[in-house]
Amino acid sequence: MDELITEDDAVRRYPQLQALVSVRRAGWTFHVIEDEAHRLSGIAASHSRKQYTDALFIFDDTNVSGVRLLADDYGGGCVWKKSGADLQEVVHDLLGLPEPGERGAPTLVTKSRLLWTP
């Protein structure tokens, strides 16, 4: 039988989860990422505003990524990304980004590489 634990219990057992609790309380939306066999392979979280969307992708405790994507009406594309093993660091850095147009806000759109296929 699966045992349900409270949010407080989860954070006590795994303190790094406090970062996810913080973004959930800030209104972020969470999505389950499944593999082809419908097994849980990760969690995605996102928060959208008129000018941009911030997103997190958590695959395990050593594979976390965060991005800020500008809406097409504001230039479109990825202006910030960070990957690493520290969930709290990635969340802290993402939440610490200034709003677009504010001093220090990322503006350079990262060009994606085209996938070459034979």
C-alpha positions in Angstrom: 0.0 0.0 0.0 1.3 3.5 -0.9 1.8 5.8 2.0 0.8 9.4 1.5 3.0 12.0 3.1 2.4 15.7 3.7 4.2 18.5 2.0 6.1 19.2 5.2 7.1 15.5 5.5 8.4 15.5 1.9 10.5 18.7 2.5 11.9 17.3 5.8 12.9 14.1 3.9 14.1 15.9 0.8 15.0 19.5 1.6 15.7 20.3 -2.1 11.9 19.9 -2.7 11.4 23.3 -1.0 12.2 24.9 -4.3 9.3 23.1 -6.0 7.0 24.0 -3.1 8.0 27.7 -3.6 7.2 27.7 -7.3 3.9 25.9 -6.8 2.9 28.4 -4.2 3.8 31.2 -6.7 1.2 29.8 -9.2 3.3 27.6 -11.4 1.7 24.8 -13.3 3.1 21.3 -13.0 3.0 18.6 -15.7 4.1 14.9 -15.6 6.6 13.8 -18.3 6.1 10.2 -19.3 8.1 7.8 -21.5 6.6 5.7 -24.3 5.4 3.1 -21.8 3.6 5.8 -19.7 6.1 5.6 -16.9 7.1 8.7 -15.0 10.3 10.1 -16.4 10.2 13.6 -15.1 8.3 16.7 -14.0 7.9 20.0 -15.9 6.7 23.2 -14.3 5.9 26.5 -16.0 4.8 30.0 -15.4 3.6 32.2 -18.2 3.2 35.9 -18.4 2.4 38.1 -21.4 6.0 38.6 -22.4 7.6 35.3 -21.5 7.3 31.8 -20.0 9.7 30.4 -17.4 10.0 26.6 -17.3 11.7 23.9 -15.2 12.4 20.3 -16.3 13.3 17.9 -13.5 14.4 14.4 -14.6 16.2 13.2 -11.4 18.2 14.6 -8.6 21.2 15.2 -11.0 19.4 16.5 -14.1 17.5 19.8 -13.8 17.1 22.5 -16.4 15.5 25.9 -16.4 14.7 28.3 -19.3 13.1 31.6 -20.0 11.4 31.9 -23.4 10.2 35.2 -24.8 6.8 35.3 -26.5 6.8 35.7 -30.2 5.4 39.2 -30.0 8.5 40.2 -27.9 11.1 38.7 -30.1 10.6 35.0 -29.4 13.2 32.5 -28.4 15.2 31.4 -25.4 17.0 34.2 -23.6 18.2 32.2 -20.6 18.9 28.6 -19.7 20.7 26.7 -17.0 21.2 23.0 -16.5 22.7 21.2 -13.6 22.4 18.9 -10.7 21.2 21.4 -8.0 17.5 21.9 -8.2 17.6 24.8 -5.6 20.3 26.6 -7.5 18.5 26.4 -10.9 15.2 27.5 -9.3 16.9 30.3 -7.4 18.6 31.7 -10.5 15.5 31.4 -12.6 13.3 33.2 -10.1 15.9 35.8 -9.6 15.8 36.9 -13.3 14.6 40.5 -13.8 11.4 41.0 -15.8 12.0 41.7 -19.5 12.9 45.4 -20.0 14.3 45.8 -16.5 18.0 46.3 -15.9 19.9 43.1 -16.1 17.2 41.1 -17.8 18.5 38.6 -20.4 17.8 39.8 -23.9 20.1 37.8 -26.2 18.0 35.1 -27.9 19.9 31.8 -28.1 19.8 30.5 -31.6 18.9 26.9 -31.8 21.0 24.5 -33.9 19.3 22.9 -36.7 19.2 19.2 -36.5 21.0 17.7 -39.4 19.6 14.4 -40.7 21.0 12.3 -43.5 
